[in-house]
Amino acid sequence: MPKIHAARRAALAQRLAAIGADAALITDLVNVRYLTGLASSNAAVLLPADGPAVLATDSRYAGTAQRECSDLEIVIERAVESVLTERAVAAGAFTVGFEAQEMTVARHVDLVASAADGLSLVPIGTIIEDLRAVKDESEIELVAAACAITGEAFTAVLDMIRPGVTERQIAVAIERAMVDLGAEAPAFDTIVASGRNGAVPHHVPGQREVRSGDLITIDCGARVGGYHADMTRTVAVGPVSAWQREIYDLVAGAQAAGVAALAVGAVAGDVDAASRDLIADAGHDEHFEHGVGHGVGLQIHEAPWLGPGRAGTLQDRAVVTIEPGIYLPDMGGVRIEDTLVVRAGSGAAAPAEPLTTISRELLVL
């Protein structure tokens, strides 16, 4: 993938020139991987606005870096940040952009103290995160592969969900199935929220045993090649009560409305409103407090953000989730979530492409 990573670095270099930075010091490890392909616990990239990038990492990752990043100059040094700022100043790059949202105050102080005279560190904001919000086809393929494994793992454990099984047992079974099916790891800690616990959006699965009459919200995802999947389904065990069916159908309708609102150029806040307004009009505004969705990629939550009042617009090849929910205190809840890719021409005439394809109908087990 050297050509893909080189293209990403070229796009970033253009943006650096536009803000007047001579170079950027990239220290967020997710962004380092995005720009170089190297996954490590200690690495940084120096990217001049005009010139070749330099990757620094320590001896633990030397072989991996040489194999995966053969198109880059590689410096093997544990103090990756200081060695790269020294290289920047030596090359005449005195205005260096840095990732203020990632770098701690203590590291910034140390970096400035050790730098040569004349170095100016300026924040570059979310330039790289904005680039990552638009996926290339290789990224979409990895997310799709993660979504396929997620769906298979979810389906594989349905037969075990019955009264007497604990939330934790279900969560562990899903995560084991994802790895057995080829995932490198779960994308995040699986959520299994049964009965009253379904009123807590990010409930941690525990020893509560499933009971007849429960709704169970299962939020899970696999990770493949560093890319994440995110899917939520709510299933029923035993008879479904009137209130459960009512909120399930309402959330399903709200999710369909959010999906239909996805289109290139759609305002993020408008996509959120498409789902939220249906829930609010039914009297459940206070029972849906999180945003309707988010971007998915090298991180499980990343740009673009689909929430109330968000002003950004969706671009071609944005990969996002739509996940409305209703959470009734002391009763339970429903959430339905899919990962989708927005394509040029999507919208009412050509809905966004779902990467999670498990049925959205209420499964009664």
LOTOR-464886 format. One record per residue: residue in three letters; x, y, z of N, C-alpha, C, CB in turn. Coordinates in steps of 0.2 Angstrom, whole numbers, plus 5000, padded with zeros to 4 digits. Each point is the difference from the previous one (the first is absolute). Glycine has a CB too. Example, Ala and Ser with C-alpha at 12.3 -4.5 7.8 and 13.67 -1.06 7.14 Angstrom:
! LOTOR-464886
ALA506649725039499650065000500450065000499149945006 SER500750114990500450065001499650055003500649974990 
END
This chain:
! LOTOR-464886
MET500449945000499650065000500450065000499149945006 PRO501650064992500450065000499750064996501049935002 LYS498750054993499750064995499450035004500449944990 ILE499250025013499450035004500350055005499349904998 HIS501250075006500250055006500450064997500149905007 ALA500250094987500350064997499550054998501049934996 ALA498550055001499450044998499750045006499849934991 ARG500150045015499850035006500550055003499349895002 ARG501350104997500550055003500050064995500749905005 ALA499250084989500050064995499450055001500649924992 ALA498850055010499450045001500150045006499349914995 LEU501150065010500150035007500550064998499849905007 ALA500750094989500550054999499750064997500949914998 GLN498650084997499750064997499650045005499949934990 ARG499850045015499750035005500450045005499149924999 LEU501550055002500550045004500350064997500349895005 ALA499850114988500250064997499550055000500649934992 ALA498750055008499550055000499950045007499449934992 ILE500950045013499950035007500750035002499149925003 GLY501450084992500650035002500549965004499450104999 ALA500549835002500549965004500549984995499149975008 ASP501550034995500649974996500049925000500750105002 ALA499049875003500049935001499549985005501249994997 ALA498649955004499649985005500349945004499050044994 LEU501049965013500249955004499449965002501050065004 ILE498949884993499449965001500249955006499650014988 THR500149995018500149965005499449955002500850095004 ASP498649934994499549955001500149944997499250105001 LEU500849845002500249944998499549974994500649985011 VAL498850044990499549984995500250044993499149985009 ASN501050094992500250034994500749984997499350105005 VAL501149884999500749984998499849934995500650055010 ARG499049914993499849944996499750024993499949935011 TYR499650124990499650024994500550034994499050025008 LEU501550014994500550034996500649964997499750105006 THR500449844998500649964999499949934999500650085006 GLY498849904998499949925000500349975006500050004988 LEU500450045016500349975006499650005006501150034995 ALA498749915008499750005006500549995006498949954994 SER501150095011500549995005499850045006500949994992 SER499550005013499850045007500550065000499649905006 ASN500850114990500550065000500350014993500349975012 ALA499450094986500250024993499750074999500049884995 ALA500350155000499850074998500350014993500050045012 VAL499750014984500150014994500250084999499349904996 LEU501250115000500150074999499850014992501050015009 LEU498550034990499850014993500150074998499249915001 PRO501350114995500150074997499550014995501249995002 ALA498650084998499550024995500349994993499650085008 ASP501049924991500349984994500749965001499550114995 GLY500449835004500649955001499749935002500850105002 PRO499749864999499849935002499950005008500749954990 ALA498950005012499949995007500549965003498850014998 VAL501349995009500449965003499649975006501050084997 LEU499149855004499749975005500549985005499149954992 ALA500750065015500449985005499749955005500550114999 THR499849845003499849955004500549975004499049984993 ASP500949985012500649975004500149934997499750075010 SER500849904993500349944998499549945000501150045004 ARG498449965000499549955000499649994994499950025012 TYR500150044984499650004994500450014994499150045006 ALA501649964994500450014995499949954994500850045008 GLY499149904993499949954995499350014996500849925006 THR498750094998499450014998500050074995499449945010 ALA500950114993500050064996500349994994500050075010 GLN500649904990500449994993499649964995501050015007 ARG498649944996499649964996499450034997500449905006 GLU499250144998499450034999500050074997499549935009 CYS501150104992500150074998500650014996499450045010 SER500749924985500650004996500150064996500049885000 ASP499550164999500050064996500250065004499249964993 LEU500950035014500250065004500750005003498850005003 GLU501550054999500650015004499849985007500550084992 ILE499849875011499949985007500550015004499349914996 VAL500650135010500450015005499949965006500150124996 ILE500449845007499849965006500350035006500149904993 GLU499450135011500250045006499450005004500850074994 ARG499349925013499549995004499650075001500649905006 ALA499850154995499750075001499850034993500750025010 VAL498749954987499950014993499850084999499649884999 GLU500150155006499850074999500550054999499049975006 SER501550024999500650055000500449994994500050005013 VAL500149934985500549994994499750034994500449905006 LEU498950104993499750034994500050075000499349905000 THR500650135006500050085000500750024999499150015008 GLU501449964994500750014998500150004993500449965011 ARG499349994986500149994992499650064997500149875001 ALA499450155002499650054996500450065000498949955004 VAL501450075002500350075000500749994996499550025012 ALA500849934988500649994996499850014993500549925008 ALA498950064990499850014993499750064998499849885000 GLY500250175005499750074999499350005001500950024992 ALA498849935011499350005002499950035007499749904992 PHE500250165009499950035006499350005003501050074998 THR498549944998499350005002499749934999499950124997 VAL500149845008499849935000499349995003501249975001 GLY498350004995499449995003500049945005499550054989 PHE500149955016499949945004499349995002501150025005 GLU498849924997499349975002499850025007500149914992 ALA499750155009499850025007499549965004500350114996 GLN499349865000499549965003500349935003499150054993 GLU501549935005500349945002500650015004499749954990 MET500750115009500650015004499850035007500750024989 THR499649955016499950025007500450075001499849885004 VAL500050165001500350065002500749985002499050055004 ALA501249905000500649985002500549994994499549955011 ARG500250014984500449984994500250064996499549895000 HIS500050165000500150064996500550045003498850004996 VAL501250015011500550045003500749974999499250035009 ASP500949904992500649974999500350014992499749925009 LEU499850084987500250004993500350074998499149924997 VAL500550135006500250074999500750025003498850034999 ALA501349945007500650015004500649974997499350005010 SER500649944986500649974997500150024993499849905007 ALA499750144990500150024993500550054999498849974998 ALA501450044996500550054998499650075000500749924993 ASP499750135008499750074999499750014994500950045008 GLY498549994992499650024994499549954998501050054996 LEU498949905008499549954999499350035002500849905001 SER498750104995499350025002499649944999500250124997 LEU499449865008499549945000499350034999500849935007 VAL498950054988499350034999499549944999500550114995 PRO498949905008499549945000499850004993499750015012 ILE500249934985499749994994499249985000501249974996 GLY498650025010499349995000499849934998499750124998 THR499749874999499849934998500149994992499250005009 ILE501450034989500149994993500049924998500750115000 ILE499749855003500049934999499449965001501250015002 GLU498450015003499449975002499550014994500250015012 ASP499850064985499650014995500149964994499950125004 LEU500849874994500249964995499749935001501050074998 ARG499149905008499849935001499250005000501049985007 ALA498650074993499349994999499849984994499950095008 VAL500549924987499949974993500449944999499750124995 LYS500049825004500449944999500249994993499449955010 ASP501150014989500249984993499749935000501050074999 GLU499049904995499749934999500349955004499750034989 SER500949975012500449955004499750005007501050014993 GLU498950055010499750015007499349975000500750105002 ILE498949924993499349985000500049925000499650114994 GLU500849865002500149935000500149975007500450004988 LEU500150035016500149975006499550015005501250034998 VAL498450035002499450015004499549954998500350125002 ALA499649874992499549954998500249935002499850074990 ALA500849915010500249935002499950005008500949994991 ALA499250065013499950005007499249995001501150075002 CYS498549974994499349995001499849934998499950134997 ALA500349844998499849934999500249965005500250024988 ILE500349985015500249965006499550015006501250004996 THR498750075005499650025005499349965000500650115001 GLY499149904992499349964999500149935001499750094992 GLU500849885006500049925001500149995007500649994989 ALA499850045015500149995007499350015004501250034999 PHE498550024999499350015003499549954999500250124999 THR499849864995499549944998500249945003499850054989 ALA500949945012500249935003499849995007501050014992 VAL498950055012499849995007499350005001501150055003 LEU498549974992499350005002499749945003499950084990 ASP500349865008499749945003500250005008500149944989 MET500450095013500149995007499750055005501149964996 ILE498550095001499750055004499349975002500650104993 ARG499449895013499449975003499950025008500049904991 PRO499550095012500050015007500549965004498850034999 GLY501550015005500549975004500850014998499149915003 VAL500950114991500750024997500250075003499849924990 THR500850105012500150065002500250054994500449955011 GLU499650114991500250054995500849994998499150095005 ARG501349905000500749994999500149944996500250055011 GLN499449904990500149944996499950014992499749935010 ILE499850114989499850024993500650044997498750005003 ALA501550055001500550054997500749964999499550095007 VAL500749864997500649964999499949964994500250005012 ALA499249974987499949964994500050034994499349935007 ILE500550134993500050054994500750014998498950055002 GLU501549975003500750024999500449944998499950105008 ARG500049854995500449944998499849984993500049965011 ALA499450044987499849994993500350044995498949965004 MET501150114997500350054996500849984998499250095005 VAL501149895001500749984999500149944996500350065011 ASP499349894991500049934996499850014993499749955010 LEU499950104988499850024993500550044996498949995004 GLY501750035000500550044996500250075002499749934991 ALA499950095014500150075003500750005003498750035001 GLU501650034999500650005004499950015007500650054990 ALA498849985012499850015006499350035000501150025004 PRO498549995002499450045000500150074999499549915007 ALA500150134989500150074999499950045007499649984988 PHE500149995017499850035006499749955005499950114994 ASP500149905012499749965005499249994998500950035009 THR498949914990499349984998499650025005500449914993 ILE499050135005499550025005499449944999500350134999 VAL499549855007499449955000499650035006500649904995 ALA498850135004499650035005499349975000500750114999 SER499249855006499349975000499550035005500649894997 GLY498850105001499550025005500150085001499949885005 ARG500050135002500150075002500750034998499249985010 ASN501349984990500750034998500050034993500549915007 GLY499050074989499950034993499950085000499649894996 ALA500250135010499950085000500750035001498949985006 VAL501649994995500750035000500449994993500049985013 PRO500150074983500249994994500749964999499450114997 HIS501049915008500749965000500149965006500550094994 HIS499049875007500049955006500649954999498750015002 VAL501649985004500549955000499749935002500950095003 PRO499249864992499649945002500349965006499849994988 GLY499749995016500249975006499749935001500150115005 GLN499849875001499749945002499349995000501049985007 ARG498650074991499350004999499849944996499850135002 GLU499749835000499849954995499450024996500449925008 VAL499650064986499450024995499449975003500850014990 ARG498750025009499349985002499550004995500250045011 SER499349924989499550004995499650075000499949875001 GLY500050164994499750064999500550065000499149955006 ASP501650034994500550064999500150024993500549955010 LEU499650114989500350034994500850005002499050074996 ILE501449914999500750005001500450044995499949895005 THR500450164996500450044996500749984999499350105003 ILE500949884991500749984999500350044995499649885002 ASP501050155000500450054997500649974999499450105004 CYS500849884990500749974999500350024993499549905007 GLY501150084993500450014993500749975000499450115000 ALA500849874994500649974999500550054998499549894998 ARG501250105002500550044998500449954995500150085010 VAL500049954984500449974994500550054997499049924998 GLY501650065002500550044997500050075003499949944990 GLY499950075017500050065003499450045000501250014998 TYR498349964997499450044999499449965004500450044989 HIS499150015013499549975005499350004997500750055009 ALA498949904994499350004998499650025006500249914991 ASP499250115008499650025006499249984998500850095003 MET498949865001499449984998499649995007500449954989 THR499050075011499649995006499349974998500550095006 ARG499349864997499349974999499749995007500449944989 THR499050065011499649995006499549944999500150125004 VAL500049835000499649944999499649995006500949954993 ALA498550015006499649985005500049935002499350094996 VAL500749895011499949935002499349995003501350005003 GLY498449964994499349985002499550054997500549955010 PRO498950064994499550044997500250085000499249915004 VAL500650124991500150075000499450045002500849984990 SER499350075015499450045002499950064996500349965011 ALA499150074990499850054995500550065001498849975002 TRP501450055004500550065000500749984997499450035010 GLN500849914990500649984997499950004992500349935010 ARG499250054987499950004993499950074998499449895000 GLU500350155004499950074998500750044999498950005006 ILE501549994999500650045000500549974995499950035012 TYR500049904987500549974994499850034994500149895007 ASP499250114991499850024994500250084999499049915000 LEU500950135005500250075000500750014998499150025008 VAL501449944995500750004999500249984993500249985012 ALA499449964986500149984993499950054995499849885004 GLY499650164997499850054995500550065001498849965001 ALA501450055004500550065001500749984997499450045011 GLN500849904990500649984996499950004993500349935010 ALA499250054987499850004993500050074997499449905001 ALA500450155003500050074998500750035000498850015005 GLY501649975000500750025000500449984994499950005013 VAL500049934986500349974994499850044994500149895006 ALA499350124993499750034994500350074999499049935001 ALA501250115005500250064999500750014999499250035008 LEU501249914991500750004999500150024992500249915009 ALA500250144990500150014993500750055000498749994996 VAL501650014998500650044999499750075001500649924993 GLY499750135011499850065001499450015006500350024988 ALA499549935014499550005006500350035006499449904996 VAL500350155008500350035006499949955005499750114996 ALA500849885008500049955006499550015004501249994999 GLY498650075003499550015005499349984997500750095005 ASP499249924988499449984997499949935000500150104993 VAL500449865006500049935001499749985007500949984991 ASP499450055014499849985007499350025001501250025004 ALA498650044993499350025001499549954996500450125001 ALA499849854994499549964996499849945005500650034989 SER499949945015499849955005499750035006500949934996 ARG499450125007499850035006499350035000501250025002 ASP498650014993499350035000499549955000500550094993 LEU499649855004499549955001499949985007500349964988 ILE500350035015500049975007499750065005501049934998 ALA499250135001499750065004499250004999501150064999 ASP498749944994499350014999499649945003500350054989 ALA500049905013499649945003500150015008500249924990 GLY500150135012500050015007500649985004498850004999 HIS501749984997500649975003500650044999499549894998 ASP500550175002500650044999500549995005499250094994 GLU500549915012500550005006500349935001499350095005 HIS500449864991500349935000500549994995498949965005 PHE501350094991500549994995500550065000499249934993 GLU501450065011500450055001500650004997499550005011 HIS500749954985500750004997499950024992500449915009 GLY500150104988500050024993499749944996500950085001 VAL498949934993499749944996500649964997498950074998 GLY501749965001500549964997500750035000499149954993 HIS501450025004500650025000500449964995500050035012 GLY500650004986500449974995500449945003500250104995 VAL500049855001500349945002500649994995498949955005 GLY501650024998500649994996500649975004499750094992 LEU500949945008500549985004499850015008500850034991 GLN498750015010499750005007499349995000500950085003 ILE498949895002499249985000499650075001500349895006 HIS499950164996499750075000500550054997499249975010 GLU500650054984500450064997499550044995501149925001 ALA499250134997499750044995499749964994500750105004 PRO498749924993499650065002499549985006500150044988 TRP499750015016499649995006499350024998500950025008 LEU498649944993499350014998499650015007500149934989 GLY499850145013499750015006499650074999500949945006 PRO498750074999499650065000500450074998499249945008 GLY500650094987500350074999500749994996499450045010 ARG500849904989500750004996500050034993500249895007 ALA500350154992499950044994500449974994499950105007 GLY500549854994500449974994499549964995501049995008 THR499350004986499649974995500449934998499550114996 LEU500149845002500349944998500350004993499149955008 GLN501450024992500449994993499949934997500850095004 ASP499449914990500049934997500549965003499750054989 ARG500149895013500449945003500150015007500549994990 ALA499050055013500050005008499749945002499950135000 VAL500449845005499749945004499850025006500849924994 VAL498550075008499750025006499549955002500150124996 THR499749895011499549965003499450045000500849935007 ILE498650044994499450035002499749955005499850054988 GLU500149985018499949965006499550045005501149954999 PRO498350064999499550035005499849955005499650084991 GLY500249955015499849955005499550035005501149954999 ILE498550015004499550035005500249965007499150034991 TYR501050015014500249965006499550035006501350004996 LEU498349955007499550015005500349985006499149994992 PRO501050065013500349985007499649955003500450115001 ASP499949845002499749955004499649954996500050075009 MET500049944984499649954996500449974995499150075001 GLY501349964995500449974995500150054994499649895003 GLY500750094991500150044995500149964993500550085008 VAL499649964987500149984993500550044997498849954999 ARG501650024997500550044996500149954994500650075009 ILE499449964985500149974993500550044997498949954999 GLU501750024999500650034997500249964994500350055011 ASP499949994984500349974994500650054998499049954996 THR501550025001500650034997499850014993500949965009 LEU499250104988499850014993500650044996498749995003 VAL501350014991500550044996499550044996501049925000 VAL499250155000499650054996500450004993499650075010 ARG500049934985500350004993499650064996500249885000 ALA500250154996499750054995499449974997501150054998 GLY498449995002499349984998499649965005500549994989 SER499750015017499649975005499550055002500949935004 GLY498650045000499450045002499449964999500650114998 ALA498849935001499449964999500049964994499450095006 ALA500949934989500049964994500549945000499750104994 ALA500849905010500549955001500350005007500350014987 PRO499449965017500250005007500749985001498949975004 ALA501450065002500749985001500149925001500250125006 GLU500449864992500149935000500149975007500550014988 PRO499149955014500149975007500649955000498850025003 LEU501749985001500549955001499849955005500950094997 THR498749935008499749955004499349984997500650045011 THR499349894989499449984996499649955003500750024990 ILE499449975017499549965004499350045000501049955007 SER498550014993499350025000499950055006499649894994 ARG500050165004499850055005499349985003500750094994 GLU499049865004499449985003500149975007499549974989 LEU500050045015500149985007500049925000499450105005 LEU501249884998500149935000499749975007501050014993 VAL498549955007499849975006500249935001499050074999 LEU501449925006500449945001499649955005501150064998 
END
